[in-house]
Amino acid sequence: MSYHHVDPATLEPTPDRPSVQRSISDACGLEKLALHRYEVGPGEAVPLAYHYHDEQEEAFYVLEGALHVETPEREYVVESGEAFVVEPEAPQFAHVPEDGVETTALVVGAPAVNGDAHPYEDA
């Protein structure tokens, strides 16, 4: 058995991301679950691109601020204390608009699979 007690604020940000990503799952060596804390400023995005996943389910839980999630049908505004869930093959782009406020969100994805994200071309 193994346990991990992690303070995300102490984790180094993941390099080359459009916002501050602190990977709790990487710090703990998790292989089946992706768990990240994002600090997203105005004009910044969570993902690298508008995308979808083949297998991964994602859940965004906003701790403070408001996260905007674009989908092909509409844009959702996810407020503090709310969650937004994305099923596999559903395109999405999570961001904070230029006129938005600093937002902190916990993002969970399962399974944690590399190479599962694909750019959404109709965006």
Summary of the structure (lengths in Angstrom):
residues: 123
radius of gyration: 13.9
end to end distance: 44.2
largest distance: 46.2
contacts: 354
relative contact order: 0.27
helix: 7%
strand: 42%
